[in-house]
């Protein structure tokens, strides 16, 4: 079924001609898997990657981790190896393998429309997450080394009386409080595009050292020189820990095509955009019926295949759902990718699909099952409400020919939660554009001035459609974000933060807001984080 068309020629006429067509294909198989952490704290370093000291420095300006080891002196070196297992949530297992530098290749300061990390990580974890996110985005955009040295102060210092093996166990426990697996999982969900190069089936190695100093009978321990080795999938590698920059350019060509689609519909309403994106994706690609094993299902090129204009490159559910989220992210439409088991029609099997938010309500959007020749061709699996169900038991939807059941996998429920505010809770209210309030545009922090002692002046771009702004601040690297100010004017673009501590560094992020017809705030996505040290 070859149906790919020239992306430039696709327009709203295609959508109007197609109507509200939807269609579910066969449930696609893909492998599940949750990162488990195996700690190996000893002087045996055979599992630590070895690099020639003469290896070229990273393209993103990172010093190689083996160079860091040379500076440890008497510092003990320890490793923590994250190994993929069969328990990684399906969406994470898939997201991490998509070739997606295309999303932010032009501007790595742009953040995804949705961020799980903002809600589930602590202050220290946020610090590590944000530093890694920036490094990952740079590699995705430019290629280069994926051996990252962590420069942030994570506050991993304490006093102890332990020695020898007991001290190593204590250090292991303290490093374990970072919960690096959780941080990686959040990066996989929030940055699937930037992590197109990440090889999940190989070990991801954390390496760190610790130093001790004794004063007045008290021993102080500090964890130092934290590095992470993130393996690169062969398709994009010019070494085990280096992304081939030429590969990135191929992805950017697909990005340009996708952005043309978004630009074409920039003036349309959100419901019109959603319908257009669904129809365009289904016209650009076909379901890959020949996929038989994990290697093919996990092909990181699947998202690119949707926008490459090549009839010979087709996808499974990963490609459909991630292409849809990609277009939604570019349009600042709140969309999530989830996974679980789909049953009915062609039978039960692992599957990926999307959830779209509308006025605080959540709707299923199964783009795979909106393609032609599938059981959902009548439109019952796109922005529809379920006949029955719950988060714990799954939801049943009606199509023209048969009922379909969608059950979330365990890790999806663990990640997004199962409470009354969970995005997994499907509404019984019909999707409607009536009363839908358009989100204001994201803003960008343009600068932070520290000319006056104890004060920082934050400036940002005016946001189209904004009635005001909320400014959140994090003090140092070990604290969580708190709301610093609410700006009640959309035309205000400057705020002075006073009573700050001299010598301390503060991190800021801003989001715009407007109001719906009920007076409830409707927010944009967050700006990129920027920091400044106080005089």
Long-range contacts (C-beta under 8 A, 24 or more apart in sequence): 1-286, 1-287, 1-372, 1-373, 2-286, 2-311, 3-283, 3-284, 3-286, 3-311, 3-372, 4-283, 4-284, 4-285, 4-309, 4-310, 4-311, 5-283, 5-284, 6-309, 7-257, 7-260, 7-261, 7-284, 7-307, 7-309, 8-260, 10-261, 10-264, 10-280, 10-283, 10-284, 11-264, 12-264, 12-265, 12-268, 12-272, 12-276, 14-276, 14-279, 14-280, 14-283, 15-272, 15-275, 15-276, 15-279, 15-280, 18-279, 18-283, 20-275, 20-379, 20-382, 21-279, 21-282, 21-370, 21-372, 21-377, 21-379, 22-278, 22-366, 22-369, 22-370, 22-376, 22-377, 22-378, 22-379, 22-380, 22-381, 22-382, 23-282, 23-369, 23-370, 23-371, 23-372, 23-373, 23-374, 23-375, 23-376, 23-377, 23-381, 24-342, 24-345, 24-366, 24-368, 24-369, 24-370, 24-371, 24-374, 24-375, 24-376, 24-381, 24-399, 24-404, 25-287, 25-317, 25-346, 25-368, 25-369, 25-371, 25-373, 25-374, 26-287, 26-289, 26-345, 26-346, 26-347, 26-349, 26-374, 27-317, 27-341, 27-342, 27-343, 27-345, 27-346, 27-347, 27-348, 27-349, 27-350, 27-351, 28-287, 28-291, 28-297, 28-316, 28-317, 28-318, 28-349, 28-350, 28-351, 28-352, 28-368, 29-291, 29-297, 29-349, 29-350, 30-90, 30-93, 30-94, 30-294, 30-297, 30-298, 30-316, 30-317, 30-318, 30-350, 30-352, 31-86, 31-90, 31-93, 31-294, 31-297, 31-298, 32-86, 32-87, 32-88, 32-89, 32-90, 32-93, 32-350, 32-409, 33-84, 33-85, 33-86, 33-87, 33-88, 33-89, 33-90, 33-92, 33-93, 33-200, 34-85, 34-87, 34-88, 34-89, 34-92, 34-181, 34-185, 34-411, 35-82, 35-83, 35-84, 35-85, 35-88, 35-181, 35-184, 35-185, 35-204, 36-82, 36-83, 36-85, 36-87, 36-181, 37-80, 37-81, 37-82, 37-176, 37-180, 37-181, 38-80, 38-81, 38-82, 38-83, 39-80, 39-81, 39-172, 39-176, 40-79, 40-80, 40-81, 41-78, 41-79, 41-80, 41-168, 41-169, 41-171, 41-172, 42-168, 43-77, 45-77, 45-79, 47-79, 47-81, 47-203, 47-205, 48-79, 48-205, 48-207, 48-229, 49-147, 49-205, 49-229, 49-240, 49-241, 51-147, 51-241, 57-145, 58-144, 58-145, 58-147, 58-242, 59-138, 59-139, 59-142, 59-143, 59-144, 59-145, 59-245, 60-135, 60-138, 60-139, 60-142, 60-144, 60-145, 62-135, 62-144, 62-145, 62-147, 62-148, 62-149, 63-149, 64-145, 64-147, 65-147, 65-148, 65-149, 65-207, 65-227, 65-229, 68-149, 68-225, 68-227, 69-207, 69-209, 69-225, 71-225, 72-209, 72-224, 72-225, 74-211, 75-209, 75-210, 75-211, 75-224, 75-225, 76-168, 76-171, 76-209, 76-210, 77-207, 77-208, 77-209, 78-168, 78-171, 78-172, 78-175, 78-207, 78-208, 78-209, 78-210, 79-205, 79-206, 79-207, 79-208, 80-172, 80-175, 80-176, 80-180, 80-205, 80-206, 80-207, 80-208, 81-203, 81-204, 81-205, 81-206, 82-180, 82-181, 82-184, 82-203, 82-204, 82-205, 82-206, 83-203, 83-204, 84-200, 84-201, 87-411, 88-185, 88-200, 88-411, 89-185, 89-339, 89-409, 89-411, 89-412, 89-414, 89-415, 90-339, 90-340, 90-350, 90-352, 90-409, 90-411, 90-412, 91-189, 91-337, 91-338, 91-339, 91-352, 91-412, 92-185, 92-188, 92-189, 92-411, 93-200, 93-298, 94-192, 94-298, 94-318, 94-322, 94-339, 94-352, 95-188, 95-189, 95-192, 95-195, 95-322, 95-337, 96-188, 96-192, 96-195, 96-198, 96-200, 97-195, 97-196, 97-198, 97-200, 97-233, 97-298, 97-299, 97-300, 98-192, 98-193, 98-195, 98-196, 98-300, 98-302, 98-303, 98-304, 98-318, 98-322, 99-196, 99-197, 99-236, 99-247, 99-251, 99-300, 99-301, 99-303, 99-304, 100-140, 100-192, 100-193, 100-194, 100-195, 100-196, 100-251, 100-303, 100-322, 100-326, 101-140, 101-141, 101-193, 101-194, 101-196, 101-248, 101-251, 101-252, 101-255, 102-193, 102-251, 102-252, 102-254, 102-255, 102-258, 102-303, 102-304, 102-307, 102-326, 103-193, 103-194, 103-255, 103-326, 103-329, 103-330, 104-137, 104-140, 104-141, 104-193, 104-194, 105-140, 105-141, 105-248, 105-251, 105-252, 105-255, 106-252, 106-255, 108-134, 108-137, 108-138, 108-140, 108-141, 109-444, 109-528, 110-528, 111-442, 111-525, 111-526, 111-527, 111-528, 112-190, 112-191, 112-193, 112-329, 112-525, 113-328, 113-329, 113-332, 113-333, 113-334, 113-335, 113-525, 114-190, 114-329, 114-334, 114-335, 114-336, 114-525, 115-190, 115-525, 115-526, 116-186, 116-189, 116-190, 116-415, 116-416, 117-183, 117-186, 117-187, 117-190, 118-481, 118-526, 120-182, 120-186, 120-415, 121-182, 121-183, 121-186, 122-480, 123-474, 123-477, 123-478, 123-479, 123-480, 123-481, 124-154, 124-155, 124-178, 124-477, 124-478, 125-178, 125-179, 125-182, 125-183, 126-474, 126-480, 126-481, 127-152, 127-154, 127-477, 127-478, 128-152, 128-154, 128-178, 128-180, 128-183, 129-183, 129-186, 129-187, 130-507, 130-529, 132-183, 132-187, 132-228, 133-187, 133-190, 133-191, 133-194, 136-187, 136-191, 136-194, 136-195, 136-230, 137-191, 137-194, 139-194, 139-197, 139-243, 140-193, 140-194, 140-195, 140-196, 140-197, 140-243, 140-248, 141-248, 142-245, 142-248, 143-238, 143-242, 143-243, 143-244, 143-245, 143-246, 143-247, 143-248, 144-242, 144-243, 144-245, 145-241, 145-242, 146-197, 146-198, 146-229, 146-230, 146-231, 146-232, 146-241, 146-242, 146-243, 147-227, 147-228, 147-229, 147-230, 147-241, 148-227, 148-228, 148-230, 149-225, 149-226, 149-227, 150-226, 150-227, 150-228, 152-477, 153-476, 153-477, 153-478, 154-178, 154-223, 154-226, 154-477, 154-478, 155-477, 155-478, 156-222, 156-223, 157-220, 157-221, 157-222, 157-223, 158-220, 158-221, 159-218, 159-219, 159-220, 159-221, 160-219, 160-221, 161-219, 167-212, 167-221, 170-221, 171-210, 171-221, 171-223, 174-221, 174-223, 175-206, 175-208, 175-223, 180-206, 180-228, 185-415, 189-415, 192-322, 192-337, 193-303, 193-326, 196-236, 196-251, 196-300, 196-303, 197-232, 197-233, 197-236, 197-237, 197-243, 197-247, 197-300, 198-230, 198-231, 198-232, 198-233, 199-231, 199-232, 199-233, 199-234, 202-231, 202-240, 203-231, 204-228, 204-229, 204-230, 204-231, 205-229, 233-300, 235-300, 235-301, 236-300, 250-304, 251-304, 253-308, 254-303, 254-304, 254-306, 254-307, 254-308, 255-307, 257-307, 257-308, 257-309, 258-307, 258-323, 258-326, 258-327, 258-330, 259-330, 261-327, 262-327, 262-330, 262-331, 265-331, 266-331, 269-433, 269-436, 269-438, 270-331, 270-333, 270-358, 270-433, 270-436, 270-438, 271-431, 271-433, 271-436, 273-327, 273-331, 273-333, 274-328, 274-333, 274-356, 274-365, 274-383, 277-324, 277-327, 277-328, 278-324, 278-365, 278-367, 278-370, 278-382, 281-306, 281-320, 281-323, 281-324, 281-327, 281-367, 282-320, 282-367, 282-370, 282-371, 282-372, 284-309, 285-313, 285-314, 285-315, 285-319, 285-320, 285-323, 286-314, 286-315, 286-371, 287-314, 287-315, 287-316, 287-368, 287-371, 287-374, 288-314, 288-315, 288-316, 291-316, 316-368, 317-351, 317-352, 317-353, 317-368, 318-352, 320-352, 320-367, 320-368, 320-371, 321-352, 321-353, 321-354, 321-367, 321-368, 322-352, 323-367, 324-354, 324-365, 324-367, 325-354, 328-354, 328-356, 332-439, 332-441, 332-442, 332-524, 332-525, 334-439, 335-365, 336-416, 336-423, 338-408, 338-412, 338-416, 338-424, 339-408, 339-409, 339-412, 340-394, 340-406, 340-407, 340-408, 340-409, 340-412, 341-394, 341-406, 341-407, 341-409, 342-366, 342-369, 342-404, 342-405, 342-406, 342-407, 343-404, 343-405, 343-407, 344-375, 344-402, 344-403, 344-404, 344-405, 345-374, 345-375, 345-376, 345-399, 345-401, 345-402, 345-404, 346-375, 350-409, 351-406, 353-406, 355-423, 355-424, 356-383, 357-423, 358-383, 358-431, 358-432, 358-436, 359-435, 359-436, 359-437, 359-516, 360-520, 361-427, 361-429, 361-431, 362-423, 362-424, 362-425, 362-426, 362-427, 363-426, 363-427, 363-431, 364-395, 364-397, 364-406, 364-426, 366-406, 369-404, 375-399, 375-400, 375-401, 375-402, 375-404, 376-404, 380-404, 383-431, 384-431, 385-426, 385-427, 385-428, 385-429, 385-430, 385-431, 386-426, 386-428, 389-426, 391-418, 391-422, 391-424, 391-425, 392-418, 395-426, 435-516, 435-517, 437-514, 437-515, 437-516, 437-517, 437-522, 438-465, 438-514, 438-522, 439-465, 439-514, 439-522, 439-523, 439-524, 440-464, 440-465, 440-466, 440-467, 440-490, 440-512, 440-513, 440-514, 440-522, 440-523, 440-524, 441-465, 441-466, 441-512, 441-524, 442-511, 442-512, 442-524, 442-525, 442-526, 442-527, 443-469, 443-510, 443-511, 443-512, 443-524, 443-527, 444-527, 444-528, 445-508, 445-509, 445-510, 445-527, 445-528, 445-530, 448-508, 448-530, 448-531, 448-532, 449-532, 450-532, 450-533, 450-534, 450-535, 451-535, 452-535, 453-502, 453-534, 453-535, 454-498, 454-499, 454-500, 454-501, 454-502, 454-534, 454-535, 455-496, 455-497, 455-498, 455-500, 455-534, 456-496, 456-497, 456-500, 456-506, 456-532, 456-534, 457-494, 457-495, 457-496, 457-497, 458-494, 458-495, 458-496, 458-497, 458-508, 458-510, 459-493, 459-494, 460-493, 460-494, 460-510, 460-527, 461-493, 462-490, 462-491, 462-493, 463-490, 463-512, 463-524, 465-490, 465-512, 465-514, 466-490, 466-512, 466-513, 466-514, 466-524, 467-513, 467-514, 467-515, 468-492, 468-512, 468-513, 469-510, 469-511, 469-512, 469-513, 470-510, 470-511, 470-513, 470-523, 471-495, 471-497, 471-508, 471-509, 471-510, 472-508, 472-509, 472-510, 472-511, 473-497, 473-506, 473-507, 473-508, 474-506, 474-507, 474-508, 475-501, 475-504, 475-506, 476-504, 476-505, 476-506, 477-505, 481-507, 481-509, 484-508, 490-514, 500-534, 501-534, 502-534, 502-535, 503-533, 503-534, 504-533, 504-534, 505-531, 505-532, 505-533, 505-534, 506-531, 506-532, 506-533, 506-534, 507-531, 508-532
